[in-house]
């Protein structure tokens, strides 16, 4: 199984930041679950965002960078109405 990042060639080119790397990896896993139909697109993105809020990542690096990481992870993922 290929990840969303492998399918799209998306990469995060930021300095090494374990929390952002983890957010990206987990978001790619959620994107894969969207692709196989086990979770809806909006639910997956909301789950990733809530995880970033809970971990304090949004407060630490700002919402724009978190949104960018999520966009990289979910790029090319089919979007449905759920």
N, C-alpha and C positions, 0 to 999 in steps of 0.2 A: 504494500500500500504506500502510495506517495503522499507526502504532506501537501497542504495548500501552498506552502512556500516553494517546495520542489516543483510543483506544477506551474507556478507563475514566475519562478526565478526571483521572487521578492527577497530582499535582504535588508537587514537593519544595519546601517553604517554609522553607528554611534560608538563612542568610547565604551569599553567594557562596563556593563552595568547589569549585575546579576538580576535585580528585580525586573528590569525591562526585558532582559533576555528570557526570563521565566514567563513573564506576561506574554511575550511573543510566542514562545513554545506552546503554552497552554491555549492560547488563542488559535494557533494553527491546529491543535487537536480538536478544538471546538469546531473550526471550519471543516475539518474532515467529518465530524459528526453531522454537520449540516449537509454535506455532500452525500452522505449515505442515508439521509432522511430520518435520523434518530432524534434530531432537535431542529427547531425552526431557526431561521437566520436571525430574526430579531431577538429571540430568546438567547441565542448563543452570544450575540454582541452584548446584550444587556448583562449576561452572566460574566463576561470578561470585564466589562466596565465596573460592575459591582465588586468584582475581585480586586481590581486596581484601587477602587475607593477604600475597600476594607484593609488592604495592605498598606495604605498610605502613599501609594505611588503617585496618585493624582496630586496630592498635596506637595509631594517632594519634587516632582519634575514638571508639574503643570498639566492641565487638561489637553493642551494642543499636542504635546509629545505623546501622551497616552493614546489619543485619537489616531495619531499617525501610526503608532505601533499596531493598533487594532486594524487600521485600514490596510497595512502591509500584510497582516495575517489573513484577512478576509477577502483580499482582492481576488476576483475571479470566482468567488463562491456564489452559487446560484441563490437568488433571493426569492423567498416565497411570501405569501401574505400573512404568515404566522409570526 
